[in-house]
Amino acid sequence: MARRYYQLPSLTGLNTFDACARQGSFTAAAAELGVTLGAVSRQVKALETELDCALFQRLHRGVELTAEGIDLFQVLSSSFQQIGRLCQEFRSRSQSLDVTIAATTAFASLWLMPRLGGFWQQHRDINLNHAISDNPGDSGFVNADIRIRYGDGNWRGEQVVKLFDDRIYPVCGPGFAADHEWLQPRELLQFPLLQLDSVDPAWTGWDAWMAEWDCDSSQANFRRFNNYVVALQAAEENQGIVLGWHSQVGALIQSGKLVRISEMEILAPGSFYLTWDETRPLSEAAQRLRDWLVAVGQEFTEPRGGVSV
């Protein structure tokens, strides 16, 4: 006989025993399970043989649990109830029209929100909830149905689908740009550089960006922020230069609030992805949101040097 991992007897036998114990009758259990009385008797007998103990006392008008039968029924009933509640939760979740999507503050406000109106127009029956956090370890972010994450696409326990690649280049306010001219990346080091101190290690900062141009940024004049939206606002107010992720600053450039500094840029080393728990299947509504976002992401993807948003 093959060794069972949890050293459990036949699950069919356990299910049959549970029905008999609840009904107090082999005949009633057979009716509940849709099998013959003989099949019930054989399953119970096989279970008793495997456990090497009697689980029922056979009486003239039914059966009664033995002490061992009572112990088994209490544990089995509790376990079956927990499994049943969890399965019902899964079924309810799959039918739910509520979907929670998680994103960082900047990505949500600068890329996601300007586009979600299109989803609502097509899927007015779906209720969207938002978990906005700049900490990927935040409980609300982790427990969202779908998460938008930046990185290499390798997160343990998560299913992933690529949204798009991105480009990173320096930007500043119109007034700041009018007063200066830059030709080389190292020339930026003499000006205030607005630096985001992100809790996400995947985020590309000035040090990594300058390293792509073989520049040492150790002596740079950094002004530090823990919120990218605020750092962009400081740049709009001509307070320094910030690294612009094209997905999030493209519209600000088109509107004239920010100005791109020359053509110097790098491809972001990571990409933006949609992720969800691999052990928690997406509901039908969440699948519709995922597929819509993937389609929008494909439209956004552009060749290096493009300017469309």
Contacts in CASP RR format, 6 or more apart in sequence:
PFRMAT RR
TARGET T0000
AUTHOR 0000-0000-0000
METHOD contacts of the structure
MODEL  1
MARRYYQLPSLTGLNTFDACARQGSFTAAAAELGVTLGAVSRQVKALETE
LDCALFQRLHRGVELTAEGIDLFQVLSSSFQQIGRLCQEFRSRSQSLDVT
IAATTAFASLWLMPRLGGFWQQHRDINLNHAISDNPGDSGFVNADIRIRY
GDGNWRGEQVVKLFDDRIYPVCGPGFAADHEWLQPRELLQFPLLQLDSVD
PAWTGWDAWMAEWDCDSSQANFRRFNNYVVALQAAEENQGIVLGWHSQVG
ALIQSGKLVRISEMEILAPGSFYLTWDETRPLSEAAQRLRDWLVAVGQEF
TEPRGGVSV
8 14 0 8 1.000
9 47 0 8 1.000
9 50 0 8 1.000
9 51 0 8 1.000
10 43 0 8 1.000
10 46 0 8 1.000
10 47 0 8 1.000
10 50 0 8 1.000
12 43 0 8 1.000
13 43 0 8 1.000
13 44 0 8 1.000
13 46 0 8 1.000
13 47 0 8 1.000
14 47 0 8 1.000
14 76 0 8 1.000
15 33 0 8 1.000
16 29 0 8 1.000
16 33 0 8 1.000
16 40 0 8 1.000
16 43 0 8 1.000
16 44 0 8 1.000
16 47 0 8 1.000
17 43 0 8 1.000
17 44 0 8 1.000
17 47 0 8 1.000
17 55 0 8 1.000
17 72 0 8 1.000
17 73 0 8 1.000
17 76 0 8 1.000
18 73 0 8 1.000
18 76 0 8 1.000
18 77 0 8 1.000
18 80 0 8 1.000
19 29 0 8 1.000
19 32 0 8 1.000
19 33 0 8 1.000
19 40 0 8 1.000
20 26 0 8 1.000
20 29 0 8 1.000
20 40 0 8 1.000
20 44 0 8 1.000
20 56 0 8 1.000
20 63 0 8 1.000
21 65 0 8 1.000
21 69 0 8 1.000
21 73 0 8 1.000
21 76 0 8 1.000
21 77 0 8 1.000
22 29 0 8 1.000
22 77 0 8 1.000
23 29 0 8 1.000
23 32 0 8 1.000
24 62 0 8 1.000
24 63 0 8 1.000
24 64 0 8 1.000
25 62 0 8 1.000
25 63 0 8 1.000
26 37 0 8 1.000
26 40 0 8 1.000
26 41 0 8 1.000
26 44 0 8 1.000
26 62 0 8 1.000
26 63 0 8 1.000
27 37 0 8 1.000
29 40 0 8 1.000
30 36 0 8 1.000
30 37 0 8 1.000
30 38 0 8 1.000
30 39 0 8 1.000
30 40 0 8 1.000
33 40 0 8 1.000
44 55 0 8 1.000
44 56 0 8 1.000
47 55 0 8 1.000
48 54 0 8 1.000
48 55 0 8 1.000
48 56 0 8 1.000
51 68 0 8 1.000
51 72 0 8 1.000
53 66 0 8 1.000
53 68 0 8 1.000
54 66 0 8 1.000
54 68 0 8 1.000
55 65 0 8 1.000
55 66 0 8 1.000
55 68 0 8 1.000
55 69 0 8 1.000
55 72 0 8 1.000
56 63 0 8 1.000
56 64 0 8 1.000
56 65 0 8 1.000
56 66 0 8 1.000
56 69 0 8 1.000
57 63 0 8 1.000
57 64 0 8 1.000
57 65 0 8 1.000
57 66 0 8 1.000
65 73 0 8 1.000
90 281 0 8 1.000
93 280 0 8 1.000
93 283 0 8 1.000
94 281 0 8 1.000
94 283 0 8 1.000
94 284 0 8 1.000
95 283 0 8 1.000
95 284 0 8 1.000
96 283 0 8 1.000
96 285 0 8 1.000
97 125 0 8 1.000
97 126 0 8 1.000
97 127 0 8 1.000
97 285 0 8 1.000
98 126 0 8 1.000
98 127 0 8 1.000
98 129 0 8 1.000
98 285 0 8 1.000
99 126 0 8 1.000
99 127 0 8 1.000
99 128 0 8 1.000
99 129 0 8 1.000
99 145 0 8 1.000
99 146 0 8 1.000
99 283 0 8 1.000
99 285 0 8 1.000
99 286 0 8 1.000
99 289 0 8 1.000
100 128 0 8 1.000
100 129 0 8 1.000
100 130 0 8 1.000
100 131 0 8 1.000
100 143 0 8 1.000
100 144 0 8 1.000
100 145 0 8 1.000
100 146 0 8 1.000
101 112 0 8 1.000
101 128 0 8 1.000
101 129 0 8 1.000
101 130 0 8 1.000
101 131 0 8 1.000
101 144 0 8 1.000
101 145 0 8 1.000
101 146 0 8 1.000
101 147 0 8 1.000
101 148 0 8 1.000
101 289 0 8 1.000
102 130 0 8 1.000
102 131 0 8 1.000
102 132 0 8 1.000
102 133 0 8 1.000
102 140 0 8 1.000
102 141 0 8 1.000
102 142 0 8 1.000
102 144 0 8 1.000
102 146 0 8 1.000
102 147 0 8 1.000
102 148 0 8 1.000
103 112 0 8 1.000
103 130 0 8 1.000
103 131 0 8 1.000
103 132 0 8 1.000
103 147 0 8 1.000
103 148 0 8 1.000
104 132 0 8 1.000
104 133 0 8 1.000
104 134 0 8 1.000
104 148 0 8 1.000
104 200 0 8 1.000
104 228 0 8 1.000
105 132 0 8 1.000
105 133 0 8 1.000
105 134 0 8 1.000
105 227 0 8 1.000
105 228 0 8 1.000
105 229 0 8 1.000
106 134 0 8 1.000
106 227 0 8 1.000
106 228 0 8 1.000
106 229 0 8 1.000
106 232 0 8 1.000
106 245 0 8 1.000
106 248 0 8 1.000
107 148 0 8 1.000
107 150 0 8 1.000
107 247 0 8 1.000
107 248 0 8 1.000
107 272 0 8 1.000
108 130 0 8 1.000
108 132 0 8 1.000
109 229 0 8 1.000
110 229 0 8 1.000
110 247 0 8 1.000
110 248 0 8 1.000
110 249 0 8 1.000
110 251 0 8 1.000
110 252 0 8 1.000
111 247 0 8 1.000
111 248 0 8 1.000
112 148 0 8 1.000
114 251 0 8 1.000
115 296 0 8 1.000
116 128 0 8 1.000
119 126 0 8 1.000
119 128 0 8 1.000
119 289 0 8 1.000
119 292 0 8 1.000
119 293 0 8 1.000
120 128 0 8 1.000
122 292 0 8 1.000
123 285 0 8 1.000
123 288 0 8 1.000
123 289 0 8 1.000
123 292 0 8 1.000
125 285 0 8 1.000
126 285 0 8 1.000
126 288 0 8 1.000
126 289 0 8 1.000
128 289 0 8 1.000
131 138 0 8 1.000
131 140 0 8 1.000
131 141 0 8 1.000
131 143 0 8 1.000
131 144 0 8 1.000
133 140 0 8 1.000
133 141 0 8 1.000
134 198 0 8 1.000
134 199 0 8 1.000
134 200 0 8 1.000
134 226 0 8 1.000
134 227 0 8 1.000
134 228 0 8 1.000
135 141 0 8 1.000
135 199 0 8 1.000
135 200 0 8 1.000
136 142 0 8 1.000
136 147 0 8 1.000
136 149 0 8 1.000
136 199 0 8 1.000
136 200 0 8 1.000
141 147 0 8 1.000
145 276 0 8 1.000
145 282 0 8 1.000
145 283 0 8 1.000
145 286 0 8 1.000
146 274 0 8 1.000
146 275 0 8 1.000
146 276 0 8 1.000
146 282 0 8 1.000
146 286 0 8 1.000
146 289 0 8 1.000
146 290 0 8 1.000
146 293 0 8 1.000
147 158 0 8 1.000
147 274 0 8 1.000
147 275 0 8 1.000
147 276 0 8 1.000
148 163 0 8 1.000
148 272 0 8 1.000
148 273 0 8 1.000
148 274 0 8 1.000
148 275 0 8 1.000
148 293 0 8 1.000
149 155 0 8 1.000
149 272 0 8 1.000
149 273 0 8 1.000
149 274 0 8 1.000
149 275 0 8 1.000
150 200 0 8 1.000
150 202 0 8 1.000
150 203 0 8 1.000
150 268 0 8 1.000
150 270 0 8 1.000
150 271 0 8 1.000
150 272 0 8 1.000
150 273 0 8 1.000
151 202 0 8 1.000
151 270 0 8 1.000
151 271 0 8 1.000
151 272 0 8 1.000
151 273 0 8 1.000
152 202 0 8 1.000
152 270 0 8 1.000
152 271 0 8 1.000
153 160 0 8 1.000
153 162 0 8 1.000
153 270 0 8 1.000
153 271 0 8 1.000
153 273 0 8 1.000
153 275 0 8 1.000
154 160 0 8 1.000
155 275 0 8 1.000
157 277 0 8 1.000
157 278 0 8 1.000
157 279 0 8 1.000
158 275 0 8 1.000
158 276 0 8 1.000
158 277 0 8 1.000
158 278 0 8 1.000
159 275 0 8 1.000
159 276 0 8 1.000
159 277 0 8 1.000
159 278 0 8 1.000
160 273 0 8 1.000
160 274 0 8 1.000
160 275 0 8 1.000
161 273 0 8 1.000
161 274 0 8 1.000
161 275 0 8 1.000
161 290 0 8 1.000
161 294 0 8 1.000
162 271 0 8 1.000
162 272 0 8 1.000
162 273 0 8 1.000
163 271 0 8 1.000
163 272 0 8 1.000
163 273 0 8 1.000
163 274 0 8 1.000
163 293 0 8 1.000
163 294 0 8 1.000
163 297 0 8 1.000
164 247 0 8 1.000
164 271 0 8 1.000
164 272 0 8 1.000
164 297 0 8 1.000
164 298 0 8 1.000
164 300 0 8 1.000
164 301 0 8 1.000
165 267 0 8 1.000
165 268 0 8 1.000
165 270 0 8 1.000
165 271 0 8 1.000
165 272 0 8 1.000
165 301 0 8 1.000
166 245 0 8 1.000
166 246 0 8 1.000
166 247 0 8 1.000
166 267 0 8 1.000
166 268 0 8 1.000
166 270 0 8 1.000
166 271 0 8 1.000
166 272 0 8 1.000
167 245 0 8 1.000
167 246 0 8 1.000
167 265 0 8 1.000
167 266 0 8 1.000
167 267 0 8 1.000
167 268 0 8 1.000
167 304 0 8 1.000
167 305 0 8 1.000
168 204 0 8 1.000
168 209 0 8 1.000
168 243 0 8 1.000
168 244 0 8 1.000
168 245 0 8 1.000
168 246 0 8 1.000
168 265 0 8 1.000
168 266 0 8 1.000
168 267 0 8 1.000
168 268 0 8 1.000
169 243 0 8 1.000
169 244 0 8 1.000
169 246 0 8 1.000
169 260 0 8 1.000
169 261 0 8 1.000
169 263 0 8 1.000
169 264 0 8 1.000
169 265 0 8 1.000
169 266 0 8 1.000
170 188 0 8 1.000
170 209 0 8 1.000
170 241 0 8 1.000
170 242 0 8 1.000
170 243 0 8 1.000
170 244 0 8 1.000
170 260 0 8 1.000
170 261 0 8 1.000
170 264 0 8 1.000
171 235 0 8 1.000
171 241 0 8 1.000
171 242 0 8 1.000
171 243 0 8 1.000
171 244 0 8 1.000
171 249 0 8 1.000
171 252 0 8 1.000
171 253 0 8 1.000
171 258 0 8 1.000
171 259 0 8 1.000
171 260 0 8 1.000
171 261 0 8 1.000
172 235 0 8 1.000
172 238 0 8 1.000
172 240 0 8 1.000
172 241 0 8 1.000
172 242 0 8 1.000
172 258 0 8 1.000
172 259 0 8 1.000
172 261 0 8 1.000
173 235 0 8 1.000
173 236 0 8 1.000
173 237 0 8 1.000
173 238 0 8 1.000
173 240 0 8 1.000
173 257 0 8 1.000
173 258 0 8 1.000
173 259 0 8 1.000
174 238 0 8 1.000
174 256 0 8 1.000
174 257 0 8 1.000
174 258 0 8 1.000
174 259 0 8 1.000
175 238 0 8 1.000
175 259 0 8 1.000
176 235 0 8 1.000
176 238 0 8 1.000
176 239 0 8 1.000
176 240 0 8 1.000
176 241 0 8 1.000
176 259 0 8 1.000
177 259 0 8 1.000
177 261 0 8 1.000
180 191 0 8 1.000
182 188 0 8 1.000
182 261 0 8 1.000
182 262 0 8 1.000
182 264 0 8 1.000
183 262 0 8 1.000
184 213 0 8 1.000
184 264 0 8 1.000
185 210 0 8 1.000
185 213 0 8 1.000
185 215 0 8 1.000
185 264 0 8 1.000
186 210 0 8 1.000
186 213 0 8 1.000
186 215 0 8 1.000
188 241 0 8 1.000
188 261 0 8 1.000
189 210 0 8 1.000
189 215 0 8 1.000
189 217 0 8 1.000
189 219 0 8 1.000
189 220 0 8 1.000
189 221 0 8 1.000
190 221 0 8 1.000
191 221 0 8 1.000
191 240 0 8 1.000
191 241 0 8 1.000
192 221 0 8 1.000
192 222 0 8 1.000
192 223 0 8 1.000
192 239 0 8 1.000
192 240 0 8 1.000
192 241 0 8 1.000
193 206 0 8 1.000
193 217 0 8 1.000
193 220 0 8 1.000
193 221 0 8 1.000
193 222 0 8 1.000
193 223 0 8 1.000
193 240 0 8 1.000
193 241 0 8 1.000
193 242 0 8 1.000
194 222 0 8 1.000
194 223 0 8 1.000
194 225 0 8 1.000
194 231 0 8 1.000
194 234 0 8 1.000
194 235 0 8 1.000
194 239 0 8 1.000
194 240 0 8 1.000
194 241 0 8 1.000
194 242 0 8 1.000
195 205 0 8 1.000
195 206 0 8 1.000
195 222 0 8 1.000
195 223 0 8 1.000
195 224 0 8 1.000
195 225 0 8 1.000
195 231 0 8 1.000
196 203 0 8 1.000
196 205 0 8 1.000
196 224 0 8 1.000
196 225 0 8 1.000
196 226 0 8 1.000
196 227 0 8 1.000
196 228 0 8 1.000
196 231 0 8 1.000
196 242 0 8 1.000
196 243 0 8 1.000
197 224 0 8 1.000
197 225 0 8 1.000
197 226 0 8 1.000
198 205 0 8 1.000
198 226 0 8 1.000
198 228 0 8 1.000
202 270 0 8 1.000
204 243 0 8 1.000
204 268 0 8 1.000
204 269 0 8 1.000
205 243 0 8 1.000
206 217 0 8 1.000
206 220 0 8 1.000
206 222 0 8 1.000
206 243 0 8 1.000
207 217 0 8 1.000
208 269 0 8 1.000
209 243 0 8 1.000
209 266 0 8 1.000
210 216 0 8 1.000
210 217 0 8 1.000
210 220 0 8 1.000
211 217 0 8 1.000
212 266 0 8 1.000
213 264 0 8 1.000
223 234 0 8 1.000
223 239 0 8 1.000
223 240 0 8 1.000
225 231 0 8 1.000
225 234 0 8 1.000
228 248 0 8 1.000
231 242 0 8 1.000
232 242 0 8 1.000
232 244 0 8 1.000
232 248 0 8 1.000
232 249 0 8 1.000
232 252 0 8 1.000
232 258 0 8 1.000
234 240 0 8 1.000
234 242 0 8 1.000
235 241 0 8 1.000
235 242 0 8 1.000
235 258 0 8 1.000
236 252 0 8 1.000
236 257 0 8 1.000
236 258 0 8 1.000
241 261 0 8 1.000
244 258 0 8 1.000
245 268 0 8 1.000
246 309 0 8 1.000
247 272 0 8 1.000
247 300 0 8 1.000
249 258 0 8 1.000
250 258 0 8 1.000
250 307 0 8 1.000
250 309 0 8 1.000
251 309 0 8 1.000
252 258 0 8 1.000
253 259 0 8 1.000
253 260 0 8 1.000
254 309 0 8 1.000
263 305 0 8 1.000
265 304 0 8 1.000
265 305 0 8 1.000
267 304 0 8 1.000
274 290 0 8 1.000
274 293 0 8 1.000
274 294 0 8 1.000
276 282 0 8 1.000
276 286 0 8 1.000
276 290 0 8 1.000
282 290 0 8 1.000
300 309 0 8 1.000
302 308 0 8 1.000
END
